Amino acid sequence: MNPRLGMTAGLLLLIAGPVAAEVYRNVDARGNVTFSDEPSKGAETVKVKPVTTITLPKPQNVRETDKLREEVKREGSVYESVSFTYPEDEQAFYSGSGDVRFEMRSTPGLEPEHKYEVTLDGQPVGQSASGAVTVNNIFRGTHEAGIHIVDRNGVQIKSGSPIRFTVHRPSTQN
């Protein structure tokens, strides 16, 4: 018997066999390895690790998730745009404290239970339904701000174009 064929057959037995069954490994006089679920003279017991299993979601749960995604898409389609009105893209300004007030708008205006969300360098820094968010103590340098509209669950339903701005602050070394 071909050793590779014996090994393959043995592995198939390991995979296909019942979880609680014993598996035995035997090497004949020619060095051929065989696996079996029946003990034989000179065979050694092989410890088989438990099989990893996963449970797939039920089809109705997948359909419900798809419905929720469609609702979010429909909610997002209410908005034509969302953008910053201040600061402007590529604007540079002085702020001794590092505080920056972001002002934003959407077309049409914000729906009830929706908020504007501002991100700074990829991290959320504030939400507001009023159209303004102040972020305190922003370090000097150039930053990127993002604008999103989120629903009551915090799911982003509309995103605007990000802006870049530069904050100039007094140095503590001068």
C-alpha positions as CSV (number, residue, x, y, z in Angstrom):
1,M,0.0,0.0,0.0
2,N,1.3,3.5,-0.9
3,P,2.2,5.4,2.4
4,R,0.6,8.6,1.2
5,L,-2.6,6.8,0.4
6,G,-2.6,5.2,3.8
7,M,-2.0,8.6,5.5
8,T,-4.8,10.2,3.4
9,A,-7.1,7.3,4.3
10,G,-6.2,7.7,7.9
11,L,-6.8,11.4,8.0
12,L,-10.2,10.9,6.3
13,L,-11.1,8.4,9.0
14,L,-10.1,11.0,11.6
15,I,-12.2,13.7,10.0
16,A,-15.2,11.5,9.1
17,G,-15.3,9.3,12.2
18,P,-17.6,9.9,15.1
19,V,-16.3,12.3,17.8
20,A,-16.3,9.7,20.6
21,A,-14.7,6.8,18.5
22,E,-11.2,5.6,19.3
23,V,-8.6,5.9,16.5
24,Y,-5.6,3.5,16.3
25,R,-2.3,3.9,14.4
26,N,-0.4,0.9,13.2
27,V,2.9,0.6,11.4
28,D,3.5,-2.6,9.5
29,A,6.9,-4.4,8.9
30,R,7.5,-2.3,5.7
31,G,6.9,1.0,7.5
32,N,3.4,1.6,6.1
33,V,1.2,3.6,8.4
34,T,-2.5,2.8,8.7
35,F,-5.3,4.2,10.8
36,S,-8.3,2.3,12.0
37,D,-11.2,2.5,14.4
38,E,-10.5,-1.1,15.4
39,P,-7.6,-2.1,17.6
40,S,-5.0,-4.5,16.2
41,K,-1.8,-6.1,17.5
42,G,0.9,-3.4,18.0
43,A,-1.5,-0.5,17.3
44,E,-1.3,2.7,19.4
45,T,-4.2,4.9,20.4
46,V,-4.2,8.3,18.8
47,K,-5.6,11.2,20.7
48,V,-7.9,13.2,18.4
49,K,-8.6,16.8,19.2
50,P,-12.3,17.9,19.3
51,V,-13.7,19.1,16.0
52,T,-14.3,22.8,15.8
53,T,-17.8,23.6,14.8
54,I,-19.6,26.9,13.9
55,T,-23.2,27.7,14.0
56,L,-24.4,29.7,11.0
57,P,-27.1,32.3,11.5
58,K,-30.7,31.2,10.6
59,P,-31.9,32.4,7.2
60,Q,-34.6,34.6,8.8
61,N,-32.0,36.4,10.9
62,V,-29.9,37.1,7.8
63,R,-33.0,38.5,6.1
64,E,-33.7,40.7,9.1
65,T,-30.1,42.1,8.9
66,D,-30.6,42.8,5.2
67,K,-33.8,44.6,6.0
68,L,-32.0,46.8,8.6
69,R,-29.3,47.6,6.1
70,E,-31.9,48.6,3.5
71,E,-33.6,50.9,6.1
72,V,-30.3,52.6,6.9
73,K,-29.7,53.1,3.1
74,R,-33.2,54.6,2.8
75,E,-32.6,56.9,5.8
76,G,-29.3,58.0,4.3
77,S,-30.8,58.8,0.9
78,V,-32.9,61.5,2.6
79,Y,-29.7,63.7,2.7
80,E,-28.3,65.2,-0.4
81,S,-25.2,66.5,1.3
82,V,-23.5,67.2,4.6
83,S,-20.5,69.5,5.0
84,F,-18.5,71.8,7.2
85,T,-19.2,75.6,7.0
86,Y,-16.3,76.3,9.4
87,P,-13.4,75.8,9.3
88,E,-12.9,75.8,5.5
89,D,-10.8,73.2,3.8
90,E,-7.0,74.0,4.0
91,Q,-7.7,76.9,6.4
92,A,-4.9,77.9,8.9
93,F,-5.7,79.9,12.0
94,Y,-4.3,80.7,15.5
95,S,-5.9,79.2,18.6
96,G,-4.0,79.8,21.8
97,S,-6.1,77.2,23.7
98,G,-6.3,74.8,20.8
99,D,-10.1,75.0,20.9
100,V,-11.8,74.7,17.5
101,R,-15.5,75.2,16.8
102,F,-16.8,73.1,13.9
103,E,-19.9,74.3,12.2
104,M,-21.8,72.1,9.8
105,R,-25.0,71.8,7.7
106,S,-26.9,69.3,5.7
107,T,-29.3,69.5,2.8
108,P,-32.1,69.0,3.8
109,G,-31.8,69.9,7.4
110,L,-31.2,67.3,10.1
111,E,-34.0,64.9,10.7
112,P,-35.3,64.2,14.3
113,E,-33.2,61.6,16.2
114,H,-30.2,62.2,13.8
115,K,-27.0,64.0,14.8
116,Y,-23.9,65.4,13.2
117,E,-20.7,63.6,14.2
118,V,-17.3,65.1,13.8
119,T,-14.1,63.0,13.6
120,L,-10.6,64.4,14.1
121,D,-7.8,62.4,12.5
122,G,-10.0,59.4,12.2
123,Q,-11.4,59.4,15.8
124,P,-14.9,60.6,16.8
125,V,-14.7,63.7,18.9
126,G,-18.2,65.0,19.2
127,Q,-21.9,64.8,18.2
128,S,-24.5,67.5,18.0
129,A,-28.0,68.1,16.7
130,S,-27.4,71.9,16.8
131,G,-24.9,72.1,13.9
132,A,-21.8,73.0,16.0
133,V,-19.3,71.0,17.9
134,T,-16.3,72.5,19.9
135,V,-13.3,70.4,20.3
136,N,-10.8,71.5,23.1
137,N,-7.1,71.4,23.2
138,I,-6.3,70.3,19.6
139,F,-2.5,70.1,19.2
140,R,-0.7,72.5,16.8
141,G,-0.3,71.2,13.3
142,T,-2.3,70.0,10.4
143,H,-5.4,67.8,11.0
144,E,-8.1,66.1,9.0
145,A,-11.8,66.5,10.2
146,G,-14.6,64.3,8.9
147,I,-18.3,64.9,9.0
148,H,-21.1,62.3,9.2
149,I,-24.8,62.1,10.0
150,V,-25.6,59.3,12.4
151,D,-28.9,57.8,13.5
152,R,-30.0,57.2,17.1
153,N,-27.9,54.0,17.2
154,G,-24.8,55.8,16.1
155,V,-24.8,54.2,12.7
156,Q,-23.4,56.5,10.0
157,I,-26.0,57.1,7.4
158,K,-24.4,60.0,5.4
159,S,-20.8,61.2,5.2
160,G,-19.4,64.4,3.8
161,S,-16.0,65.3,2.3
162,P,-13.3,65.6,4.9
163,I,-11.4,68.9,5.4
164,R,-7.8,69.6,6.3
165,F,-6.9,72.5,8.6
166,T,-3.9,73.8,10.5
167,V,-3.8,75.1,14.0
168,H,-1.1,77.5,15.1
169,R,-0.5,77.7,18.8
170,P,2.0,79.6,20.9
171,S,5.0,77.5,21.8
172,T,5.7,76.7,25.5
173,Q,9.4,77.0,24.7
174,N,9.3,80.7,23.7
